[in-house]
Structure formats: structure tokens, C-alpha cells
Amino acid sequence: MDKENYAGKFVESSYHKNNDFAINIINQFLIRRGYTIIQKQTEDYGIDIKAIDKNGKIQFFEAEVKSGRSFTTRDSFPFPTVSFLARKKKWKDIGFWYIIVCNETDYALVANSNDIFLDEYLETIDINTQDRKGKDYFYRVPKNICIFFKIK
């Protein structure tokens, strides 16, 4: 990949704008569902949330925000596939839940990393946003694989 035209780089300004919102809303949801959140001592830019479920098992969650394309249900999601950032594949082996929160509706969708990061879903996409321009890699997963739910 031509690094000069690669849009998949980490954008700190976007991270600061969305990260805390997504993590906070997902943490609140998990606590209501009986999870115990394991707080990070410092920001390590690793997996966003580590929590213990009701059965004592550690679960991992990656938190993202989708803005500008509101959704509540699978039917209202405006695309046939859901795009998951390929750079998150580095944590696939721990078996994490990838949650995308809709900024406008307080709904979310979730899929497991084992269902997302399959070769058949990998695509290169041209990105042209305020923060990023160029090519990036995504896993475009059929939306019927995702679970849509009200997060608040």
C-alpha cells in the first residue's frame, strides 16, 4: 500500500472527539447488564474495555461511534454491510465484541471479532473525509450478522 495515500492511520483528533463518548455509553450499558468494568490505569491505545461478566469470565469490547448515518434497527441501517476497521484485527485472537454506537439515536450494533475478520469480507475503500483521505482497509460484514440494540 502506498503510505502517502493510506488513510488508515490513527487520527488523534478524531480519537479524542469520539473515544470517551463511546466507551462511557458502552460501560454504562455493560454495568446495567451486570458486568464489572476493569478500569485502565493509563491509556494504552489497546482494546477499549475489559469487563467481567456475571459468570466471572473476562470479556473484551472495542468501542466506535458512527455519526451522520443514523440507525436504530437492522432495517434502518442505511447499508447492506457494516464496515469494521481492519486495523482492529490485531486483537482478533482474544475474541472481542466490536460495538458501534450511533451518535444520533443511542442505538448500537455489535458483532464478535470471530465473525468479522474473515478474508471474504476484507475490502479496500477510498476514504475522503475531513480527517482522512486515501485508501483504508475494512471488513464489510453483512448486517444480518450484527445484533442491533438500544444502548441507553
Residue pairs with C-beta under 8 A, 6 or more apart in sequence:
1 135
2 135
4 134
5 133
5 134
5 135
6 134
6 135
6 136
7 127
7 132
7 133
7 134
7 135
7 136
8 85
8 86
8 87
8 132
8 135
8 136
8 137
9 132
10 45
11 131
11 132
13 131
14 131
14 132
18 64
18 65
18 67
18 103
19 48
19 63
21 65
21 101
21 103
22 48
22 63
22 64
22 65
22 99
22 101
23 48
23 49
23 63
25 101
25 106
25 108
25 151
25 152
26 48
26 49
26 61
26 63
26 99
26 101
26 108
26 151
27 37
27 49
28 152
29 108
29 151
29 152
30 37
30 49
30 51
30 61
31 37
34 53
34 54
35 51
35 52
35 53
35 54
35 59
36 51
36 52
37 49
37 50
37 51
38 50
38 51
38 52
38 58
40 50
46 91
47 60
47 61
47 62
47 91
47 94
47 96
48 61
48 62
48 63
49 60
49 61
49 62
49 63
50 58
50 59
50 60
50 61
51 58
51 59
51 60
51 61
52 58
52 59
53 59
59 96
59 97
60 91
60 94
60 95
60 96
60 97
61 96
61 97
61 98
61 99
62 88
62 91
62 96
62 97
62 98
62 99
63 99
63 101
64 85
64 98
64 99
64 100
64 101
65 100
65 101
65 102
65 103
66 100
66 101
66 102
66 103
67 102
67 103
67 104
68 104
69 78
69 79
69 102
70 76
70 102
70 104
70 105
71 77
71 78
71 102
71 105
71 107
71 109
71 148
72 102
72 105
72 107
72 148
72 150
73 107
73 148
74 143
74 144
74 146
74 148
77 109
77 143
77 148
79 143
80 142
80 143
81 121
81 140
81 141
81 142
81 143
82 100
82 109
82 111
82 140
82 141
82 142
82 143
82 145
82 146
83 125
83 138
83 139
83 140
84 98
84 100
84 111
84 116
84 117
84 138
84 139
84 140
84 141
85 136
85 137
85 138
86 117
86 122
86 136
86 137
86 138
86 139
87 137
88 98
88 113
89 113
89 117
89 139
91 113
92 113
92 114
92 116
92 117
94 113
95 112
95 113
95 114
96 112
96 113
97 110
97 111
97 112
97 113
98 110
98 111
98 112
98 113
98 116
99 108
99 109
99 110
99 151
100 108
100 109
100 110
101 107
101 108
101 151
102 108
106 150
106 151
106 152
107 148
107 149
107 150
107 151
108 148
108 149
108 150
108 151
109 143
109 146
109 147
109 148
109 149
110 146
110 147
110 149
111 141
111 145
111 146
111 147
115 141
115 145
116 139
116 141
116 145
117 139
118 139
121 139
121 140
121 141
122 137
122 138
122 139
123 137
123 138
123 139
123 140
124 135
124 136
124 137
125 135
125 136
125 137
125 138
126 134
126 135
127 133
127 134
127 135
127 136
